[in-house]
Amino acid sequence: MSPIGHEVRRLALRMIGTILTALVLLVVIGPVPAARALDIRTLTSPQGIPFWLVQVSELPVVTVDFAFAGGTRIEPAAKAGAATLASGLLVEGAGDMDGPAFQDALAARAVEFSTGVDRDAFSGSFRSLATEAEEAAKLVGLALAAPRFHADDIERDRRQLLVSLARSAENPQAIASRSLLAGLFPTDSYGRDTDGTRETVAALTREDLVAYVSRQFTRNRLTLGVVGDITPEAAGRVVDLAFAGLPAGDSRPKTDPVSPSFFGETVVDRPIPQTIITFALPGILRSDPDWFPAFVMNHILGGGTFTARLFREVRETRGLAYSVGTTLYPLDRAGLLYGYAATRNDRARETVQVIRDQIARFAEEGPTEAELAGAKKYLTGSFPLSLDGSGAVAGLLVTMQIHNLPPGYLDDRSSLIEAVTAEDVKRVAKRLLDTDKLSVVMVGQPADGAGSAAPAAARVSEDGARSTSPNSIQ
């Protein structure tokens, strides 16, 4: 069959699978029980693979979410991009099946299979009708244990990744995020772009991809969550069909902490009318006993709602930016409080100064009782709404295990938030909100002398080279 014929057949099968799934959902649709307590079962497959299961009978669908510890941090620097390239190629053939044949097999059974990679893990999920779960698991197991990595597929996906990298190199938001992490982690994998560089991606070989997945796809790195209309016995079979064919691996890799290098302010010169701002402060690991006070603190300071202090002071009171906010960013080996904003070039330094002032004020004064009550109400009330499907629940099961949270965590979460006091938040704010460590990246052409009391910012030219003088422009 010609390549065009393969494509037409694959699209037809995919459409049939989509229609079949949609018809089933229309007939039996019902919500995943997110708002009520989830009955999480901790199980082990017949082949000895641990997994968590939530049985949901409302839909005849099964979702399996998985994560392998590692991600881009197990790539050698010279091979950066191997994880991303390998991820995209997993659906391009496995075992004896080429790309069209493998995709036909997925589509014929209405199997949704996707993977992705970040700084700490290679993750993925597959979803199918319950009657097809074992067949879906066989296909996923084949993709993980015997990816094809055909030369033509590698070159096509390499070209696509190089185009993506070229676009990212000109995207102000991407530049700001990338520059911030590169400054905070100059010698660690956390400071590298997860997609690699144009140079490293161009040099990747099939052998590099095979070496990466051989190291990454081992059972000792694996965390699993299963959700759906499936018995524990059937779930164990699905788990083994997908993952028992992988090597056991050595003892689970250790993760030594890494300390961010806070650097002050940096300007990346770009001829654009807006300045994109990213900033970071010391954060907190998910395992830290102060996690919940920090969680509440972040929500009050800049947690992405209209009541957050930064939103009120930067946008509503002064009209400096359309959006501004912060989030806790707990990596496996480091914690950050990450923030963002965007404003006109002539208001950029004023915006940074207002952010700095509000951070310092929060560290000194802590929250009001009204802010604390509002944060607790939002954080406890909005959480069930985030679990709006089996995929979200399966992902939560994996996340809980990665962070060593017990199965009963969901029953205790609201009470843990309610137990946070104003003094707890103030104490953690003093610990984390140190403006001497505030690191800021501004991408654009922020006007100098607009009232910032911070040290003079180093400038970075359009080719990314840091200037030797803080006030010079290359």
C-alpha positions as CSV (number, residue, x, y, z in Angstrom):
1,M,0.0,0.0,0.0
2,S,1.3,3.5,-0.8
3,P,2.1,6.0,1.9
4,I,-1.0,8.0,1.0
5,G,-3.1,4.8,1.2
6,H,-1.7,4.1,4.6
7,E,-2.6,7.6,5.7
8,V,-6.2,7.4,4.5
9,R,-6.6,4.0,6.1
10,R,-5.2,5.2,9.4
11,L,-7.4,8.3,9.4
12,A,-10.4,6.2,8.7
13,L,-9.7,3.8,11.5
14,R,-9.0,6.6,13.9
15,M,-12.3,8.2,13.0
16,I,-14.1,4.9,13.6
17,G,-12.4,4.5,17.0
18,T,-13.3,8.1,17.9
19,I,-16.9,7.6,16.9
20,L,-17.1,4.3,18.8
21,T,-15.8,5.9,22.0
22,A,-18.1,8.9,21.6
23,L,-21.2,6.7,21.2
24,V,-20.3,4.7,24.3
25,L,-19.8,7.9,26.3
26,L,-23.1,9.3,25.1
27,V,-24.9,6.2,26.2
28,V,-23.3,5.7,29.6
29,I,-21.7,9.0,30.5
30,G,-21.3,9.8,34.1
31,P,-18.7,11.8,36.1
32,V,-15.6,10.3,37.7
33,P,-16.4,10.5,41.4
34,A,-14.0,13.3,42.0
35,A,-16.0,15.1,44.6
36,R,-16.3,12.1,46.9
37,A,-13.5,10.2,48.5
38,L,-11.6,8.0,46.1
39,D,-11.2,4.4,47.2
40,I,-7.5,4.0,46.4
41,R,-6.2,0.4,46.4
42,T,-2.5,-0.3,46.6
43,L,-1.8,-3.5,44.6
44,T,0.9,-5.6,43.1
45,S,0.7,-7.3,39.7
46,P,1.4,-11.1,39.3
47,Q,4.8,-10.1,38.0
48,G,5.6,-8.0,41.1
49,I,4.9,-4.5,39.7
50,P,3.3,-2.2,42.3
51,F,0.4,0.1,41.2
52,W,-2.5,2.0,42.6
53,L,-6.0,1.4,41.4
54,V,-9.3,3.4,41.6
55,Q,-12.3,1.4,40.3
56,V,-14.8,3.6,38.5
57,S,-17.9,1.8,37.1
58,E,-19.6,4.8,35.5
59,L,-17.8,4.5,32.2
60,P,-16.5,1.3,30.5
61,V,-13.1,2.9,30.1
62,V,-9.7,2.2,31.6
63,T,-6.9,4.8,31.9
64,V,-3.3,3.9,32.9
65,D,-0.9,6.7,33.8
66,F,2.8,6.0,34.2
67,A,6.0,7.8,35.0
68,F,9.7,6.7,34.8
69,A,11.9,8.6,37.2
70,G,14.7,10.4,35.2
71,G,13.5,12.5,32.3
72,T,16.0,14.9,30.9
73,R,18.2,14.8,34.0
74,I,19.6,11.4,32.9
75,E,20.6,12.7,29.5
76,P,24.3,13.6,29.1
77,A,24.5,17.3,28.2
78,A,25.9,16.4,24.8
79,K,22.8,14.3,24.1
80,A,20.2,16.8,25.2
81,G,17.0,16.4,23.3
82,A,17.3,12.6,23.1
83,A,14.4,12.2,25.6
84,T,12.1,14.5,23.6
85,L,13.0,12.9,20.3
86,A,12.5,9.4,21.7
87,S,9.1,10.4,23.1
88,G,7.7,11.5,19.8
89,L,9.0,8.4,18.1
90,L,7.3,5.8,20.3
91,V,4.1,5.9,18.2
92,E,6.2,5.6,15.0
93,G,6.5,1.9,15.1
94,A,7.3,-0.9,17.5
95,G,8.6,-4.5,17.1
96,D,7.9,-5.7,13.6
97,M,5.3,-3.0,13.0
98,D,6.3,0.2,11.1
99,G,4.6,3.5,11.9
100,P,1.5,3.2,9.9
101,A,0.9,-0.4,11.0
102,F,1.4,0.5,14.7
103,Q,-0.9,3.5,14.4
104,D,-3.5,1.4,12.6
105,A,-3.4,-1.1,15.5
106,L,-4.0,1.7,18.0
107,A,-6.8,3.3,16.0
108,A,-8.6,0.0,15.3
109,R,-9.0,-0.4,19.1
110,A,-9.7,3.3,19.8
111,V,-6.5,3.4,22.0
112,E,-5.2,6.8,23.1
113,F,-1.5,6.6,23.8
114,S,0.7,9.6,24.6
115,T,4.0,10.3,26.2
116,G,6.0,13.4,27.3
117,V,9.2,14.3,29.2
118,D,10.2,16.9,31.8
119,R,13.1,17.6,34.0
120,D,12.4,14.7,36.4
121,A,10.4,12.1,34.6
122,F,9.4,10.4,31.3
123,S,5.7,10.1,31.6
124,G,2.8,8.8,29.6
125,S,-0.7,7.4,29.6
126,F,-2.9,5.1,27.6
127,R,-6.7,4.9,27.5
128,S,-9.1,2.5,26.0
129,L,-12.5,0.9,26.3
130,A,-12.4,-1.7,29.2
131,T,-12.9,-4.5,26.7
132,E,-9.7,-3.4,24.8
133,A,-7.5,-2.7,27.8
134,E,-5.3,-5.8,27.5
135,E,-4.8,-5.3,23.8
136,A,-3.9,-1.7,24.4
137,A,-1.4,-2.7,27.1
138,K,0.2,-5.2,24.6
139,L,0.7,-2.3,22.1
140,V,2.1,0.0,24.7
141,G,4.4,-2.7,26.1
142,L,5.8,-3.3,22.6
143,A,6.4,0.5,22.1
144,L,8.3,0.7,25.4
145,A,10.3,-2.5,25.1
146,A,11.0,-2.5,21.3
147,P,10.7,1.0,19.8
148,R,11.5,0.9,16.1
149,F,13.4,4.1,15.7
150,H,13.6,3.9,11.9
151,A,16.0,6.2,10.3
152,D,13.4,8.0,8.1
153,D,11.2,8.6,11.2
154,I,14.1,9.9,13.2
155,E,15.0,12.4,10.4
156,R,11.4,13.6,10.1
157,D,10.9,14.1,13.8
158,R,14.4,15.7,14.1
159,R,13.5,18.3,11.5
160,Q,10.2,19.0,13.3
161,L,12.1,19.4,16.6
162,L,14.7,21.7,15.0
163,V,11.9,23.9,13.7
164,S,10.3,24.0,17.2
165,L,13.7,25.0,18.7
166,A,14.1,27.7,16.1
167,R,10.7,29.1,17.0
168,S,11.3,28.8,20.7
169,A,14.6,30.8,20.3
170,E,12.5,33.7,19.1
171,N,9.6,33.4,21.5
172,P,9.9,35.9,24.3
173,Q,8.0,33.8,26.9
174,A,10.2,30.8,26.1
175,I,13.3,32.9,26.3
176,A,12.3,34.3,29.7
177,S,11.6,30.9,31.2
178,R,14.7,29.3,29.7
179,S,17.0,32.2,30.7
180,L,15.7,32.1,34.3
181,L,16.3,28.4,34.7
182,A,19.7,28.6,33.0
183,G,20.7,31.3,35.5
184,L,19.4,29.4,38.5
185,F,21.0,26.1,37.5
186,P,24.0,27.0,35.4
187,T,25.8,23.6,35.8
188,D,22.8,21.3,36.3
189,S,20.4,19.5,34.0
190,Y,17.6,21.7,35.4
191,G,19.1,24.6,33.6
192,R,19.0,23.0,30.2
193,D,16.1,23.2,27.7
194,T,14.2,19.9,27.9
195,D,14.2,19.9,24.0
196,G,18.0,20.2,23.8
197,T,19.7,22.7,21.5
198,R,19.9,22.8,17.8
199,E,23.5,21.5,18.0
200,T,22.8,18.6,20.2
201,V,19.6,17.6,18.4
202,A,21.3,17.7,15.0
203,A,24.0,15.3,16.2
204,L,21.7,12.7,17.8
205,T,21.9,9.2,16.4
206,R,19.7,6.1,16.6
207,E,22.2,4.7,19.1
208,D,21.7,7.7,21.3
209,L,18.0,7.1,21.4
210,V,18.4,3.4,22.1
211,A,20.8,4.2,24.9
212,Y,18.4,6.7,26.5
213,V,15.3,4.4,26.5
214,S,17.4,1.5,27.7
215,R,18.4,3.5,30.7
216,Q,15.0,5.2,31.2
217,F,12.5,2.3,30.7
218,T,13.2,0.1,33.7
219,R,10.8,-1.2,36.2
220,N,12.7,0.2,39.2
221,R,12.0,3.7,37.8
222,L,8.3,3.1,37.2
223,T,5.3,4.5,39.0
224,L,1.7,3.5,38.0
225,G,-1.9,4.6,38.5
226,V,-4.9,2.8,37.0
227,V,-8.4,4.2,36.9
228,G,-11.5,2.7,35.4
229,D,-14.1,-0.1,35.0
230,I,-11.7,-2.9,35.8
231,T,-11.2,-5.5,38.5
232,P,-7.9,-5.7,40.5
233,E,-7.1,-9.0,38.8
234,A,-7.7,-7.6,35.3
235,A,-5.7,-4.4,36.2
236,G,-2.8,-6.6,37.3
237,R,-2.9,-8.4,33.9
238,V,-2.9,-5.0,32.1
239,V,0.0,-3.7,34.1
240,D,2.1,-6.9,33.3
241,L,1.3,-6.8,29.6
242,A,2.4,-3.2,29.4
243,F,5.4,-3.2,31.7
244,A,6.6,-6.7,32.8
245,G,8.7,-7.0,29.6
246,L,11.0,-4.1,30.7
247,P,14.3,-4.9,32.5
248,A,14.2,-4.6,36.3
249,G,17.0,-2.1,36.5
250,D,19.4,-1.5,39.4
251,S,18.4,0.0,42.7
252,R,16.2,3.1,42.3
253,P,18.4,6.1,41.4
254,K,19.2,8.5,44.2
255,T,18.3,12.2,43.8
256,D,20.8,14.5,45.5
257,P,19.5,18.0,46.2
258,V,20.8,20.9,44.1
259,S,20.9,24.5,45.3
260,P,19.8,27.3,42.9
261,S,22.2,30.1,42.1
262,F,20.2,33.2,42.6
263,F,21.6,35.9,40.4
264,G,19.8,39.3,40.7
265,E,18.4,40.8,37.5
266,T,19.2,40.0,33.8
267,V,17.9,41.7,30.7
268,V,17.7,39.8,27.4
269,D,17.5,42.4,24.7
270,R,14.8,41.9,22.2
271,P,13.2,44.6,19.9
272,I,9.6,44.0,21.1
273,P,7.0,46.5,22.5
274,Q,6.4,44.5,25.7
275,T,8.8,43.2,28.4
276,I,8.2,39.6,29.5
277,I,9.2,39.1,33.1
278,T,10.0,35.9,34.9
279,F,11.3,35.7,38.4
280,A,12.1,33.2,41.1
281,L,12.7,32.9,44.8
282,P,13.6,30.0,47.1
283,G,10.9,27.5,47.0
284,I,10.2,24.3,48.9
285,L,10.3,20.5,48.2
286,R,7.0,18.7,48.3
287,S,8.4,16.6,51.2
288,D,9.1,19.6,53.4
289,P,6.9,19.8,56.6
290,D,6.2,23.4,55.7
291,W,4.6,22.5,52.3
292,F,1.0,23.5,53.3
293,P,1.9,26.8,54.9
294,A,3.9,27.6,51.7
295,F,1.0,26.4,49.5
296,V,-1.3,28.8,51.3
297,M,1.3,31.6,51.2
298,N,1.7,31.3,47.5
299,H,-2.0,31.5,46.9
300,I,-2.3,34.7,48.8
301,L,0.8,36.3,47.3
302,G,0.3,35.4,43.6
303,G,-1.7,32.3,43.1
304,G,-3.4,33.2,39.9
305,T,-6.8,34.5,41.3
306,F,-8.2,38.0,41.3
307,T,-7.7,38.3,45.1
308,A,-3.9,37.6,45.1
309,R,-1.8,40.5,46.3
310,L,0.3,40.8,43.2
311,F,-2.8,40.8,41.0
312,R,-4.4,43.6,43.0
313,E,-1.3,45.7,43.3
314,V,0.3,45.2,39.9
315,R,-2.8,45.1,37.7
316,E,-5.8,46.5,39.5
317,T,-4.3,49.3,41.5
318,R,-1.6,50.4,39.1
319,G,-2.6,48.9,35.7
320,L,0.9,47.8,35.0
321,A,0.2,44.3,33.6
322,Y,-2.7,42.2,32.4
323,S,-1.5,39.1,34.1
324,V,0.9,38.5,37.0
325,G,1.2,35.5,39.3
326,T,3.4,33.0,41.2
327,T,3.4,29.2,41.6
328,L,5.3,26.8,43.7
329,Y,7.6,24.7,41.5
330,P,8.7,21.6,43.4
331,L,11.2,19.7,41.4
332,D,12.6,16.4,42.7
333,R,15.9,18.0,43.7
334,A,15.1,21.7,44.2
335,G,12.2,23.9,45.0
336,L,11.4,27.3,43.5
337,L,8.7,29.9,43.8
338,Y,8.3,30.9,40.2
339,G,6.6,34.1,39.0
340,Y,5.7,35.9,35.7
341,A,4.4,39.2,34.4
342,A,4.3,41.2,31.1
343,T,4.1,44.9,30.7
344,R,5.1,47.8,28.4
345,N,8.8,48.4,28.1
346,D,8.6,51.8,29.8
347,R,6.8,50.3,32.9
348,A,8.9,47.1,33.2
349,R,11.2,48.3,36.0
350,E,8.3,49.8,37.9
351,T,6.5,46.5,37.7
352,V,9.5,44.6,39.0
353,Q,9.8,47.1,41.8
354,V,6.2,46.7,42.8
355,I,6.6,42.9,42.8
356,R,9.7,43.3,44.9
357,D,8.0,45.6,47.4
358,Q,5.0,43.3,47.8
359,I,7.2,40.3,48.4
360,A,9.1,42.2,51.1
361,R,5.9,43.4,52.6
362,F,4.4,39.9,52.8
363,A,7.6,38.6,54.4
364,E,7.4,41.3,57.0
365,E,3.6,41.3,57.8
366,G,2.3,37.9,56.8
367,P,-1.3,37.5,55.7
368,T,-4.5,39.0,57.1
369,E,-7.1,36.8,58.6
370,A,-9.4,37.5,55.7
371,E,-6.8,36.5,53.2
372,L,-6.1,33.3,55.1
373,A,-9.8,32.4,55.2
374,G,-10.2,33.1,51.5
375,A,-7.2,31.0,50.6
376,K,-8.4,28.1,52.6
377,K,-11.9,28.2,51.1
378,Y,-10.5,28.4,47.5
379,L,-7.8,25.7,48.0
380,T,-10.2,23.2,49.6
381,G,-13.2,24.0,47.4
382,S,-11.5,24.0,44.0
383,F,-9.5,20.8,44.3
384,P,-12.3,18.3,43.5
385,L,-13.1,20.3,40.4
386,S,-9.6,19.5,39.0
387,L,-10.4,15.8,39.1
388,D,-12.7,16.0,36.1
389,G,-12.0,12.7,34.4
390,S,-10.2,9.3,34.7
391,G,-7.0,10.8,33.2
392,A,-6.8,13.5,35.9
393,V,-7.4,10.9,38.7
394,A,-4.8,8.5,37.2
395,G,-2.3,11.3,37.0
396,L,-3.0,12.2,40.6
397,L,-2.3,8.6,41.7
398,V,1.1,8.8,40.1
399,T,1.9,12.2,41.5
400,M,1.0,11.1,45.0
401,Q,3.3,8.1,44.8
402,I,6.2,10.2,43.4
403,H,5.9,12.5,46.3
404,N,5.5,9.6,48.8
405,L,2.0,10.6,49.9
406,P,-0.1,7.9,51.5
407,P,-3.3,6.6,49.9
408,G,-5.3,8.4,52.6
409,Y,-3.8,11.8,51.7
410,L,-6.9,12.9,49.9
411,D,-9.0,12.3,53.0
412,D,-6.6,14.5,55.0
413,R,-5.8,17.2,52.5
414,S,-8.6,19.7,53.5
415,S,-7.9,19.3,57.2
416,L,-4.2,19.9,56.6
417,I,-5.0,23.1,54.8
418,E,-7.5,24.2,57.5
419,A,-4.8,23.6,60.2
420,V,-2.5,26.3,58.7
421,T,-2.4,29.4,60.8
422,A,-1.5,33.0,60.0
423,E,1.7,32.6,62.1
424,D,2.6,29.5,60.0
425,V,2.3,31.4,56.8
426,K,4.2,34.4,58.2
427,R,7.0,32.1,59.4
428,V,7.3,30.4,56.0
429,A,7.2,33.8,54.2
430,K,10.1,35.0,56.3
431,R,12.0,31.8,55.3
432,L,11.3,31.9,51.6
433,L,10.5,35.5,50.5
434,D,14.1,36.9,50.7
435,T,14.3,39.7,48.2
436,D,18.1,39.5,48.3
437,K,17.6,36.2,46.4
438,L,15.0,37.5,44.0
439,S,16.2,36.5,40.5
440,V,14.5,38.4,37.6
441,V,14.8,38.0,33.8
442,M,13.3,40.7,31.6
443,V,13.0,40.0,27.9
444,G,12.4,43.1,25.8
445,Q,13.8,46.6,26.0
446,P,12.9,47.8,29.5
447,A,13.6,51.5,29.9
448,D,16.4,52.2,32.4
449,G,15.9,54.4,35.4
450,A,12.2,53.7,36.0
451,G,12.5,53.6,39.8
452,S,14.0,50.2,40.5
453,A,16.0,50.0,43.7
454,A,17.5,46.7,42.7
455,P,21.1,46.3,41.6
456,A,21.8,47.2,38.0
457,A,20.7,44.4,35.7
458,A,23.2,42.5,33.5
459,R,22.2,42.6,29.9
460,V,22.2,39.7,27.4
461,S,22.5,40.4,23.7
462,E,20.3,38.9,21.1
463,D,22.8,36.1,20.5
464,G,22.6,35.2,24.2
465,A,26.1,36.3,25.3
466,R,26.2,38.0,28.7
467,S,27.9,41.4,28.6
468,T,31.0,42.1,30.7
469,S,29.5,45.3,32.0
470,P,26.1,45.3,33.7
471,N,25.1,48.5,31.9
472,S,26.5,47.9,28.4
473,I,24.5,46.5,25.4
474,Q,26.3,44.3,22.9
